[in-house]
Amino acid sequence: LSEYDTRLPVIALLRSFFHSPEGRPLFEAGTRAYRTEPGAPLIITLDYPAFVSRFPAADFRKMLYEQPFQTLALVGLAASLALGLDPRETGECQGLQARFEHVEPVAPMGSLKSGLVGHFVTVKGTVARASAIRPLVLGADFECPKCGVCLPMKFADGVFQWPEACPTPRCKNKQFELRRETAATVDFQVR
């Protein structure tokens, strides 16, 4: 963050809230920070109804709903700073990861539509089926057998796609060899 970053006032407000008489009890109740697995970020859980009723920024609900990733990251960073855990000094790539519990309203599963993608919603349910973990290919390099040029490709949403033509001006070959050792993958599971 630079000194001109527009998020700094929000972080400062959150940090001072965590030290205030209104926010301190919430913060102390939520400081049972834990990790989901070794190497994962520390997680702090806060009570949502109590938080929004006491936090002085009137537009916090809207901010969380419209920009959940950024808002949760700011809450987590402010909580880290309030605890004296500066991510730059601790070596963590980020501060605490903030989570809210008791969030209302709960959206019925049938109401989940594409318009809610990227928004903060609460759902309640039981996972009935989960697929096996499989690799999702993010990218790989292809080699042109004619001219030997290496062509790196990225796959949006893991959808594999062959290069259309060699980018070398005189080659224009349309057949490529996949260099398997360059494939970048992540674990993926459909729940």
SULQUIDA-V655202 format. One record per backbone hydrogen bond with DSSP energy under -0.5 kcal/mol. NH is the residue of the N-H (numbers start at 1). CO is the residue of the C=O. E is the energy in kcal/mol with one decimal. If there is no record, write none. Layout:
NH:CO:E
NH:CO:E
This chain:
5:2:-1.6
8:5:-1.3
11:7:-2.3
12:8:-2.7
13:9:-2.4
14:10:-2.6
15:11:-2.7
16:12:-2.4
17:13:-2.0
18:14:-2.3
19:15:-0.9
20:16:-0.7
20:17:-0.9
23:17:-0.6
24:20:-2.8
25:21:-0.5
27:23:-2.6
28:24:-3.0
29:25:-2.0
30:26:-1.9
31:27:-0.7
33:31:-2.8
34:43:-1.6
40:37:-2.1
43:34:-3.0
44:97:-2.6
45:30:-0.9
46:99:-3.0
48:46:-0.7
48:101:-2.4
51:47:-2.2
52:48:-2.7
53:49:-1.6
54:50:-1.2
54:51:-0.6
55:51:-2.5
58:56:-0.7
60:57:-1.3
63:59:-2.6
64:60:-2.9
65:61:-2.4
66:62:-2.8
67:63:-2.4
68:118:-0.6
71:67:-2.5
72:68:-2.6
73:69:-1.8
74:70:-2.2
75:71:-2.4
76:72:-2.4
77:73:-2.4
78:74:-2.6
79:75:-2.4
80:76:-2.2
81:77:-2.4
82:78:-2.4
83:79:-1.7
84:81:-0.8
85:80:-3.3
86:84:-1.0
87:85:-0.7
89:86:-1.5
90:86:-2.3
91:87:-1.1
96:76:-0.9
97:42:-3.4
98:72:-0.6
98:96:-0.6
99:44:-2.4
101:46:-2.4
107:105:-0.6
107:122:-3.5
111:108:-1.8
112:109:-1.4
113:111:-0.8
116:113:-1.9
117:114:-1.4
119:116:-2.2
120:65:-1.5
121:119:-0.7
122:105:-0.5
128:126:-0.7
129:191:-0.5
131:190:-3.2
134:188:-2.8
136:186:-2.9
137:135:-0.6
138:136:-0.5
138:184:-3.4
139:184:-1.2
140:153:-1.9
141:179:-0.6
142:151:-2.1
143:177:-2.8
144:149:-2.3
145:143:-0.6
145:175:-0.6
148:144:-2.0
151:142:-3.7
151:149:-0.5
152:150:-0.6
153:140:-2.8
155:138:-3.1
156:154:-0.6
158:155:-1.6
159:156:-1.9
160:158:-0.8
166:173:-2.1
171:168:-0.9
172:168:-1.1
177:143:-2.6
179:141:-2.6
180:178:-1.1
182:179:-2.0
183:180:-1.7
184:139:-3.1
185:183:-0.6
186:136:-1.7
188:134:-2.5
191:189:-0.6
